[in-house]
Amino acid sequence: MSLALEHAGQNDTTTYNANKDTLSIGEVYEQVMIMRTLERVLERHEVEVFLQPVVLGTSHELIGAEALSRIRDEDGDIVPPSQFIPIAEQTGLINKLGIQVFDKVCAFIATYDLKRMGLDWVNINLSPLQCAQQDIAEHFALILEQHGIASDLIHLEVTEQSIVDYSLIKDQILQLHGMGFKFSLDDYGTGYSNLVRLSDYPFSNIKLDMSLVRSYSIGKGGLLPVAVSGLKSVGYTITAEGVETEEMAKSLTGIGADYLQGYLFSRPLPIDEFVRTYGAG
């Protein structure tokens, strides 16, 4: 285990207090078991990274991938992210989880020929708690050095909700941006950002939330073309998430989406399956 991984976990708190007023005994037990699974996986450095392809809107050729964390229980079954991510955030384990994902993505990039697969970058999600860590840039710099890779091969995703408290994460984001990382604003459409406010942040790509994409696909997102046009007019590229049909892909590309991501192209794949599928050998 690297020094960065050891140091990242020193300030974590693993005390988990379930709200007994709102959870049944069965729900409390389930969440405690998930927390124990998460602790075990992190201690053994057994977090898995799955990759979901991001394709060009015009040709559907592979251009990037999003790294997604997965953990397994003692029976080998995957615990849904919707169950373990909130617990990781509530306990502070999200910091150790994020560092391990970053380390494993760097190992993947260092091991395989990204250009042969058609990859220009890999996206990694940053939680608000990670962004608030004052030494996050130091950790990332050390891991990059250990694997011998350049920061421009990794794009960092920050959710739209995170920038509500931008004052708490501004310095860290600017440090990371200064190191050469590019930033995407994830889950656009779930918060309150606008073009004026976005200009304060070092984002180069905007990822439309899948709820916004789905609403538009059923005729309920009439303002989306206007929003996309405005974002592109000031230089942002646009990624549409949650694309499930050819019709969705065509309509989103038609309003200006540069990149597409979703089950139409591929579910998230374990790294070895991703490598087999996209021919790195």
C-alpha positions in Angstrom: 0.0 0.0 0.0 1.4 3.4 -0.9 2.1 6.1 1.6 -0.7 8.2 0.0 -3.2 5.5 0.8 -2.0 5.0 4.3 -2.0 8.8 5.1 -5.4 9.3 3.4 -7.1 7.0 5.9 -5.6 8.5 9.1 -8.2 11.1 9.7 -11.3 9.0 8.7 -14.0 8.4 11.2 -15.8 5.1 11.0 -18.4 5.8 13.5 -21.8 5.2 11.9 -24.9 6.4 13.7 -28.1 5.1 12.1 -31.2 7.2 12.8 -33.3 4.8 14.8 -36.3 7.1 14.6 -36.6 6.5 10.8 -35.0 3.1 10.2 -36.4 -0.3 11.2 -34.2 -2.8 13.1 -33.7 -4.7 9.8 -32.7 -1.6 8.0 -30.2 -0.6 10.7 -28.7 -4.1 10.6 -28.4 -4.0 6.8 -26.6 -0.7 6.9 -24.2 -1.8 9.7 -23.4 -4.9 7.6 -22.7 -2.7 4.5 -20.5 -0.4 6.6 -18.5 -3.5 7.8 -18.2 -4.7 4.2 -16.9 -1.3 3.2 -14.4 -1.3 6.0 -13.2 -4.8 5.2 -12.8 -4.0 1.4 -10.9 -0.8 2.1 -8.6 -2.4 4.6 -7.7 -5.1 2.1 -7.5 -2.7 -0.8 -10.2 -4.7 -2.6 -12.2 -1.8 -4.1 -13.0 -2.7 -7.7 -13.1 -0.2 -10.5 -15.6 -0.6 -13.3 -15.4 1.5 -16.5 -18.3 2.8 -18.5 -17.5 4.0 -22.1 -18.0 7.6 -23.2 -18.5 7.9 -27.0 -18.4 10.6 -29.5 -21.9 11.9 -30.3 -21.4 12.0 -34.1 -19.7 8.6 -34.7 -20.3 6.7 -31.4 -16.6 5.9 -31.3 -14.9 5.4 -27.9 -13.3 8.6 -26.6 -13.3 8.2 -22.8 -14.5 6.2 -19.8 -16.0 6.9 -16.4 -14.5 5.1 -13.4 -17.0 3.7 -11.0 -16.3 2.1 -7.6 -17.7 -1.3 -6.7 -17.4 -3.4 -3.6 -18.5 -7.0 -2.9 -19.9 -8.7 0.2 -18.4 -11.9 1.7 -20.5 -13.9 -0.7 -18.9 -12.2 -3.7 -22.1 -10.2 -4.6 -21.8 -6.6 -5.6 -23.2 -4.1 -3.1 -25.2 -1.4 -5.1 -23.4 1.9 -5.0 -26.7 3.5 -4.0 -26.3 1.6 -0.7 -22.6 1.9 0.1 -21.8 5.4 -1.2 -24.1 7.3 1.3 -22.6 5.3 4.1 -19.1 6.0 2.9 -20.0 9.7 2.9 -21.6 9.6 6.3 -18.7 7.8 8.0 -15.8 9.7 6.2 -14.7 6.5 4.5 -15.4 8.2 1.2 -11.9 9.8 1.4 -10.1 6.4 1.6 -12.5 5.0 -1.1 -11.7 7.9 -3.4 -8.0 7.6 -3.0 -8.1 3.8 -3.7 -10.2 4.4 -6.9 -7.7 7.1 -8.0 -4.8 4.8 -7.4 -6.4 1.9 -9.3 -7.3 4.1 -12.3 -3.7 5.3 -12.4 -2.5 1.7 -12.3 -4.9 0.9 -15.2 -3.6 3.9 -17.3 0.0 2.9 -16.6 -0.6 -0.7 -17.5 -2.5 -0.5 -20.8 -2.2 1.5 -24.0 -5.1 3.9 -23.9 -4.6 5.1 -27.4 -4.9 1.6 -28.7 -8.3 1.3 -27.0 -9.3 4.7 -28.3 -9.3 6.4 -24.9 -8.3 10.0 -24.5 -9.1 10.2 -20.8 -10.7 8.5 -17.8 -13.2 10.4 -15.6 -13.0 10.0 -11.8 -15.7 11.3 -9.5 -14.8 13.5 -6.5 -17.1 13.7 -3.6 -17.6 17.0 -1.8 -15.8 15.6 1.2 -12.8 14.6 -0.9 -12.7 18.1 -2.4 -12.6 19.6 1.1 -9.5 17.7 2.0 -6.7 20.3 2.0 -4.0 17.7 1.1 -5.9 16.1 -1.8 -3.6 17.6 -4.4 -0.6 16.2 -2.5 -2.1 12.7 -2.4 -2.9 12.8 -6.1 0.5 14.1 -7.1 2.3 11.3 -5.2 0.1 8.6 -6.8 0.7 10.1 -10.3 4.4 10.0 -9.7 4.3 6.4 -8.4 2.6 5.3 -11.6 4.5 7.6 -13.9 1.4 9.0 -15.7 0.4 12.5 -16.7 -2.6 14.3 -15.0 -4.1 15.3 -18.4 -5.2 11.6 -18.8 -7.6 12.0 -15.9 -10.7 14.2 -15.8 -12.2 14.9 -12.4 -15.9 15.1 -12.0 -17.5 17.4 -9.4 -21.3 17.3 -8.9 -23.4 20.4 -9.3 -24.5 20.1 -5.7 -20.9 20.3 -4.6 -20.4 23.8 -5.8 -23.0 25.2 -3.4 -20.2 25.2 -0.9 -17.5 26.2 -3.4 -15.8 28.4 -0.8 -14.8 25.2 1.0 -13.4 23.5 -2.0 -12.2 26.3 -4.2 -8.5 26.2 -3.2 -8.2 22.5 -3.7 -9.9 22.5 -7.1 -7.7 25.3 -8.3 -4.6 23.4 -7.1 -5.7 20.3 -9.0 -6.5 22.3 -12.0 -3.1 23.9 -11.8 -1.6 20.4 -11.8 -3.2 19.8 -15.2 -6.4 18.0 -14.3 -9.4 18.9 -16.3 -12.8 19.2 -14.6 -16.3 18.2 -15.5 -19.5 19.4 -13.8 -21.5 16.3 -13.1 -25.3 15.9 -12.7 -26.0 19.3 -14.4 -29.7 20.0 -14.0 -30.0 18.9 -10.4 -28.7 22.1 -8.8 -28.9 25.9 -9.3 -25.9 26.7 -11.4 -26.1 29.2 -14.3 -23.7 30.5 -16.9 -22.6 33.5 -14.8 -21.8 31.3 -11.8 -20.1 28.5 -13.9 -17.6 31.1 -15.2 -16.1 31.1 -11.7 -15.1 27.5 -11.9 -12.5 25.7 -14.1 -14.9 23.3 -15.8 -14.4 22.4 -19.4 -17.2 19.8 -19.7 -20.8 19.8 -18.5 -22.5 16.4 -17.9 -26.2 16.5 -18.3 -27.9 14.5 -15.5 -29.8 11.4 -16.7 -33.0 12.7 -15.3 -32.8 15.8 -17.5 -31.9 13.6 -20.5 -34.8 11.3 -19.9 -37.2 14.2 -19.5 -36.1 15.6 -22.8 -36.5 12.2 -24.5 -40.2 12.1 -23.5 -40.9 15.6 -24.5 -40.7 17.3 -21.1 -37.4 19.0 -21.4 -38.2 21.8 -23.8 -35.6 24.2 -22.4 -32.7 21.7 -22.7 -31.7 22.8 -26.3 -31.5 26.4 -25.1 -29.4 25.4 -22.1 -27.0 23.3 -24.2 -26.7 26.1 -26.8 -25.8 28.6 -24.1 -23.2 26.3 -22.5 -21.6 25.6 -25.8 -21.6 29.3 -26.8 -19.1 30.0 -24.0 -16.9 27.0 -24.7 -18.1 24.0 -22.7 -18.3 20.6 -24.2 -21.4 18.6 -23.4 -21.8 15.0 -22.2 -25.3 13.4 -22.0 -25.6 10.6 -19.5 -28.2 7.9 -19.3 -28.6 7.4 -23.1 -30.6 4.2 -23.6 -31.9 4.2 -27.2 -30.8 5.2 -30.7 -33.6 7.8 -30.7 -32.2 9.4 -27.5 -28.7 9.4 -29.0 -29.8 11.1 -32.2 -31.9 13.8 -30.5 -29.2 14.7 -28.0 -26.5 14.9 -30.7 -28.9 17.0 -32.6 -29.1 19.6 -29.9 -25.3 19.7 -29.5 -24.2 16.9 -27.2 -20.5 16.2 -27.9 -20.3 13.0 -25.9 -22.8 10.3 -25.0 -22.8 7.7 -22.2 -25.3 5.1 -21.2 -26.5 1.5 -21.6 -27.1 2.0 -25.3 -23.3 1.7 -25.7 -22.3 -0.4 -22.7 -23.0 -1.0 -19.0 -20.1 -0.4 -16.7 -17.5 -3.1 -17.2 -14.8 -4.6 -14.9 -11.4 -3.5 -16.0 -10.4 -6.9 -17.5 -13.6 -7.1 -19.5 -13.2 -3.5 -20.7 -9.7 -4.3 -21.9 -10.9 -7.4 -23.7 -13.8 -5.5 -25.3 -11.7 -2.6 -26.6 -8.7 -4.5 -27.7 -5.7 -3.4 -25.6 -4.4 -7.0 -25.5 
